[in-house]
């Protein structure tokens, strides 16, 4: 069973993808400036999709920070919950 997606898990996934320690990634750091490219970002999308969260790449590209992506996750999860209600 996979862990549910969290901000810390996202940070760990990004860090592993760009081969740095997760403590080096701040919530508002531009992930592209830290070495994340579009192919790696798409791989992260697939990893997170396996954890039950579908994100839109174009939205991710407009806010390439963990804080921005976490807001997208929360909106997506809340939208799914509201749609099921």
C-alpha positions in Angstrom: 0.0 0.0 0.0 1.3 3.4 -0.9 1.5 6.4 1.5 -1.1 9.2 0.9 0.5 12.2 -0.7 1.7 14.9 1.7 3.8 18.0 1.4 6.7 16.2 3.0 6.4 13.2 0.7 6.3 15.5 -2.3 9.5 17.2 -1.0 11.1 13.8 -0.6 10.0 12.7 -4.1 11.4 16.0 -5.7 14.6 15.7 -3.8 15.1 12.1 -5.0 14.3 13.1 -8.6 17.0 15.9 -8.6 19.5 14.1 -6.3 19.6 16.6 -3.4 18.7 16.3 0.2 15.1 17.2 1.0 16.2 19.7 3.6 17.6 21.8 0.8 14.2 22.4 -0.7 12.1 25.2 0.7 8.4 25.5 0.2 8.8 28.5 -2.1 12.0 27.6 -3.9 11.6 27.5 -7.7 12.1 23.8 -8.4 13.2 24.4 -12.0 16.1 26.6 -10.6 17.0 23.6 -8.4 17.4 21.4 -11.4 13.9 19.9 -12.0 13.2 19.7 -15.7 9.9 19.0 -17.5 10.6 15.3 -17.9 11.3 14.8 -14.2 8.2 16.9 -13.4 6.1 14.5 -15.6 7.7 11.5 -13.8 6.6 13.1 -10.5 3.1 13.5 -11.8 3.0 9.8 -12.6 4.3 8.9 -9.1 1.7 11.1 -7.5 -1.0 9.7 -9.8 -0.2 6.3 -8.3 -0.9 7.8 -4.9 -4.3 8.9 -6.1 -3.7 12.5 -7.1 -4.0 13.6 -10.7 -2.3 16.9 -11.4 -2.3 19.0 -14.6 1.2 19.6 -16.0 0.3 23.1 -17.3 -0.8 24.1 -13.9 2.3 22.7 -12.3 4.4 24.6 -14.8 2.9 27.9 -13.8 3.8 27.5 -10.1 7.0 25.4 -9.9 7.3 25.4 -6.1 6.2 22.9 -3.5 3.9 25.4 -2.0 2.2 26.0 -5.3 2.0 22.3 -6.1 0.6 21.5 -2.6 -2.2 24.1 -3.3 -3.0 22.3 -6.5 -3.1 18.9 -4.7 -5.4 20.3 -2.0 -7.7 21.8 -4.6 -7.7 18.6 -6.6 -8.4 16.4 -3.5 -11.1 18.8 -2.2 -12.7 18.9 -5.7 -12.8 15.1 -5.8 -14.3 14.9 -2.3 -16.9 17.6 -3.2 -17.8 15.9 -6.5 -18.4 12.6 -4.7 -20.7 14.2 -2.1 
